[in-house]
């Protein structure tokens, strides 16, 4: 329900106007937002009553124009009443379109978001990865349920979108769906992507959510300490499937590669680098960014260990990797076996590479960022946490530089 509704018939003079008649426009204002639409009538500015929005006088021409404007006024009220009866939020643009008989059904939000999602599906492997498309589909589902919850309708037109829509969507996700702040921010970001495209295609004059933002919360990154990682490496595991998962997790800790990137590795990804040592050259499936990682002794040992494994031979993969679901399930068992009180995931392995393996051993963050395949250094800074041990070592060096030599005390005469 709108708070205010006003209209005015007004004249719009062209820039180089000298004299003569000018076109009459209908200006619609709702909740402080206005838009205009041209009528088929013209009037002389000298005979125009600005306050009344009509032509002065009782001439035949004046009565004809004013009668026409009265008909338009009645039509405007009728259009407004129909929108009120439909129980949908009214905007100035929506009322203008209704008044002009434009069909908004071809510009429905959910229809547009659905089409956007279908195009993303067709571009998986080129412009998008599967996980990105699946997450966008979740946004689509939330938008659909929100519109049903808020407006009791399966879809709404683009012209109905106001700033209030996005604030209510945020509230709905946080309260009705109990979704965390950062995930809510991602759903709003996905929605904005579609709205910006609508603006680019001139379906919207501007983005109604342009001034809205959700601040993401910086989360503490979990990683394995040197002792925890060493305990995992040294642990004797008799069950082969558990041992394989442990080794692949350790491989991730020493290369920084994610589960899906390890799953895509073949022997062709092992190259001789500029230092004549073995490197992994690959591209991150999530971003398509190149990731070049020199191989340390530990991952090289793991590669050699499984070079004759039947699954490696039959599939051509570098390691005998299992499904992501099975890997995560076995990681829970490994954590228990190694007395590690953390929920192990391959994200933790990447964090371990960024902190315990590299930054804690004086590898510059720029090099770490390149190996992780990050496009921005800021992303690496979220992953990388400088350990207290590193801070202590650095400050010990500084302390030695500022060590004050004891001077002999002055003798008092």
Secondary structure by P-SEA (a helix, b strand, c coil): ccccccccbbbbbcccccccbbbbbbbbbccccbbbbbcccccccccccccccccccccaaaaaaaaaaaaaaaaaaaaaaaaaaacccccaaaaaaaaaccccccccaaaaaaaaaaaaaaaccccccaaaaaaaaaaaaaaaaaaaaaccccccccccccaaaaaaaaaaaaccccccaaaaaaaaaaaaaaaaaaaaaccccccccccbbbbbbbcbbbbbcaaaaaaaaacccccaaaaaaaaaaaaaaaccccaaaaaaccccccccccccbbbbbbbcccccbbbbbbbcaaaaaaaaaacccaaaaacccccccccaaaaaaaaaaaaaaacccccccaaaaaaaaaccccccccccaaaaaaaaccccaaaaaaaccccaaaaaaaaaaaaaaaccccccccccc
